[in-house]
Amino acid sequence: MSRRRLILFGVPVVVVLGVGAWVFWVQPRTAITRENAAKIEVGMTLAEVEAILGGPARFEFPGPLTSDVGFRRSNDELVAQHNFSQPFPANTVTKLRWNSETVTIDVPFDGEDRALQIRYILHRPESETFLRRVRRWLGL
């Protein structure tokens, strides 16, 4: 009887733990998030921006996405845009871009590697899988 109970209760527990491990630990995570985009401020150094976004500019874009644009002119003012037609400041020396499935972040830097402006596009997957939906509900 105890062997039967072990199989009856043990197998579902192992399956749930396996799926949980895959969802929480195996799936790639990124520091290129909407929340971290909001932490970047005009005047930050390149090193500070890279620390917030988990490293140098990179592309972590898995597939087709739908986008909404946000443009921050200063630390407090957020202006919605429908495109990226707003030019970078005249004293821009370097333009860097970080991409993930949730956000694309453009940051122009001056000659002293200070952020002049923060532009970002918010993304959402065009077709959301069940697993992606569960992760979004759980905030992962």
Buried (B, 14 or more C-beta within 10 A) or exposed (E): EEEEEEEEEEEEEEEEEEEEEEBEEEEEEBBBBBEBBBBBBBEBEBEBBBBBBBEEBBEBEEEEBEEEBBBBEEEEEBEEBEEEEEEBEEEBEEBBEBBBBBBBBBBBBBEEBBBBBBBBBBBEBEEEEEEBEEBEEEEE
